[in-house]
């Protein structure tokens, strides 16, 4: 745990060890079904920052993250391994490489002013990606949100119900999706996805 005098905030490194334990460390990661209609990927290398503020902070965010703050609802902007997702008119979810989390948090806090808040929530989220020809079919089984590409094109982000959990869902490409879920629901969502994908066949990767 580390301390930094950043606008009178306590900046806490949520990864207390060099190898934090994944919420999916104990789940079944074997392939399933017949065929290879889907790839399930657990992403373990992200740090998660929640930004509360306004579009007035776009300039400072651009300067210190190299990304334009998405002002348009349900949009995401990406540069390399960094991504900012619009969650609501005054809230964004930022992911960065885990090793950069504390420095990015401190830089944003020091430069956004007292009318913005930045919180490291790296211990609270997990990211799962689905890709492959059956990706959209599995998503359709899991949420009532209309994911037809005319309504949910690549780059769009929505906070919705997935199975019986809340999920921040983003379409990456035609048949590729990102799911960010609360850590406490990660095991449940993983098992749900394995069950939903079995009829198409799937393999598992960790990155």
For each residue, the residues with C-beta under 8 A, 3 or more apart:
1: 12 13 16
2: 11 12 13 102
3: 10 11
4: 9 10 11 102 106
5: 8
6: 9 11 106 109 110
7: 109 110 114
8: 5
9: 4 6 109
10: 3 4
11: 2 3 4 6 102 105 106 109 120
12: 1 2 120
13: 1 2 16 101 102 120
14: 47 101 120 121 122 123
15: 18 20 47 98 101 122 123
16: 1 13 20
17: 20
18: 15
19:
20: 15 16 17 44 98 123
21: 25
22: 25 42 44 126
23: 126 183 184 186 187
24: 27 29 42 126 128 186 187 190
25: 21 22
26: 187
27: 24 187 190 191
28: 191 194
29: 24 42 204 206
30: 204
31: 201 202 203 204
32: 194 197 198 201 202
33: 37 197 198 199 200 201 202
34: 201
35: 200 201
36: 39 132 201 202 203
37: 33 132 133 134 137 197 200 201 202
38: 130 131 132 133 134 135 138 197 200 201 202 203
39: 36 129 130 131 132 202 203 204 205
40: 128 129 130 190 193 194 197 202 203 204 205
41: 128 129 130 131 204 205 206 207
42: 22 24 29 126 127 128 190 204 205 206 207
43: 46 127 128 129 207
44: 20 22 206 207
45: 81 97 98 207
46: 43 95 96 97 98 122 125 127
47: 14 15 95 96 97 98 99 100 101 104 120 122
48: 93 94 95 101 120 121 122 124 125 180
49: 93 94 95 96 101 104 105 108 118 119 120 121 122
50: 91 92 93 94 117 118 119 121
51: 57 61 84 91 92 93 94 108 112 116 117 118
52: 90 91 116 117 118 119
53: 56 57 90 92 112 115 116 117
54: 57 89 90 115 116
55: 58 69 71
56: 53
57: 51 53 54 60 61 69 112 113 116
58: 55 61 62 68 69 71
59: 62 63
60: 57 63 64 108 111 112 113
61: 51 57 58 64 65 67 68 69 84 108 112
62: 58 59 65 66 67 68 69
63: 59 60 111
64: 60 61 104 107 108 111
65: 61 62 79 82 84 94 96 104 108
66: 62 79 82
67: 61 62 77 78 79 82 83 84
68: 58 61 62 77
69: 55 57 58 61 62 77 84 92
70: 75 76 77 84 85 86 92
71: 55 58 75 86
72: 75 86
73: 86 89
74: 86 156 157 158
75: 70 71 72 86 155 156 157
76: 70 83 84 85 86 155 156 157 170
77: 67 68 69 70 83 84
78: 67 82 83
79: 65 66 67 82 83
80:
81: 45 95 96 97
82: 65 66 67 78 79 94 95 96 97
83: 67 76 77 78 79 94 95
84: 51 61 65 67 69 70 76 77 92 93 94
85: 70 76 92 93 94 95 157 168 170 180
86: 70 71 72 73 74 75 76 92 157
87: 91 92 93 157 159 168
88: 91
89: 54 73
90: 52 53 54
91: 50 51 52 87 88
92: 50 51 53 69 70 84 85 86 87
93: 48 49 50 51 84 85 87 168 180
94: 48 49 50 51 65 82 83 84 85 104
95: 46 47 48 49 81 82 83 85 127 180
96: 46 47 49 65 81 82 100 101 104
97: 45 46 47 81 82 100 101
98: 15 20 45 46 47 101 122
99: 47
100: 47 96 97 103 104
101: 13 14 15 47 48 49 96 97 98 104 105 120 122
102: 2 4 11 13 105 106 120
103: 100 106 107
104: 47 49 64 65 94 96 100 101 107 108
105: 11 49 101 102 108 109 118 120
106: 4 6 11 102 103 109 110
107: 64 103 104 110 111
108: 49 51 60 61 64 65 104 105 111 112 116 118
109: 6 7 9 11 105 106 112 118
110: 6 7 106 107
111: 60 63 64 107 108
112: 51 53 57 60 61 108 109 115 116 118
113: 57 60 116
114: 7
115: 53 54 112
116: 51 52 53 54 57 108 112 113
117: 50 51 52 53
118: 49 50 51 52 105 108 109 112
119: 49 50 52
120: 11 12 13 14 47 48 49 101 102 105
121: 14 48 49 50 124 125
122: 14 15 46 47 48 49 98 101 125
123: 14 15 20 183
124: 48 121 182 183
125: 46 48 121 122 180 181 182 183
126: 22 23 24 42 180 181 182 183 186
127: 42 43 46 95 178 179 180
128: 24 40 41 42 43 178 179 181 186 189 190 193
129: 39 40 41 43 172 176 177 178 179
130: 38 39 40 41 135 138 139 176 177 179 193 197
131: 38 39 41 135 172 173 175 176 177
132: 36 37 38 39 135 175 176 200 202
133: 37 38 175 200
134: 37 38 137 138 175 197 200 201 202
135: 38 130 131 132 138 139 175 176 177
136: 139 140 147 174 175 177
137: 37 134 140 141 200
138: 38 130 134 135 141 142 193 196 197 200
139: 130 135 136 142 143 147 169 177
140: 136 137 143 147
141: 137 138 196
142: 138 139 162 163 192 193 196
143: 139 140 147 160 161 162 163 167 169
144: 160 161
145: 152 158 160 161 169
146: 151 152
147: 136 139 140 143 151 152 171
148: 151 152
149: 152 153 171 174
150: 153
151: 146 147 148
152: 145 146 147 148 149 156 158 171
153: 149 150 156 171
154: 171 172 173 174
155: 75 76 170 171
156: 74 75 76 152 153 170 171
157: 74 75 76 85 86 87 168 169 170
158: 74 145 152 168 169 170
159: 87 166 167 168 169
160: 143 144 145 166 167 169
161: 143 144 145 164 165 166 167
162: 142 143 165 166 167 169 179 181 189
163: 142 143 188 189 192
164: 161 188
165: 161 162 181 182 185 188 189
166: 159 160 161 162 181 182 185
167: 143 159 160 161 162 179 180 181 189
168: 85 87 93 157 158 159 179 180 181
169: 139 143 145 157 158 159 160 162 177 178 179 180
170: 76 85 155 156 157 158 177 178 180
171: 147 149 152 153 154 155 156 176 177 178
172: 129 131 154 176 177 178
173: 131 154 176
174: 136 149 154
175: 131 132 133 134 135 136
176: 129 130 131 132 135 171 172 173
177: 129 130 131 135 136 139 169 170 171 172
178: 127 128 129 169 170 171 172
179: 127 128 129 130 162 167 168 169 189
180: 48 85 93 95 125 126 127 167 168 169 170
181: 125 126 128 162 165 166 167 168 185 186 189
182: 124 125 126 165 166 185 186
183: 23 123 124 125 126 186
184: 23
185: 165 166 181 182 188 189
186: 23 24 126 128 181 182 183 189 190
187: 23 24 26 27 190 191
188: 163 164 165 185 191 192
189: 128 162 163 165 167 179 181 185 186 192 193
190: 24 27 40 42 128 186 187 193 194
191: 27 28 187 188 194 195
192: 142 163 188 189 195 196
193: 40 128 130 138 142 189 190 196 197
194: 28 32 40 190 191 197 198 202
195: 191 192 198
196: 138 141 142 192 193
197: 32 33 37 38 40 130 134 138 193 194 200 201 202
198: 32 33 194 195 201 202
199: 33
200: 33 35 37 38 132 133 134 137 138 197
201: 31 32 33 34 35 36 37 38 134 197 198
202: 31 32 33 36 37 38 39 40 132 134 194 197 198
203: 31 36 38 39 40
204: 29 30 31 39 40 41 42
205: 39 40 41 42
206: 29 41 42 44
207: 41 42 43 44 45
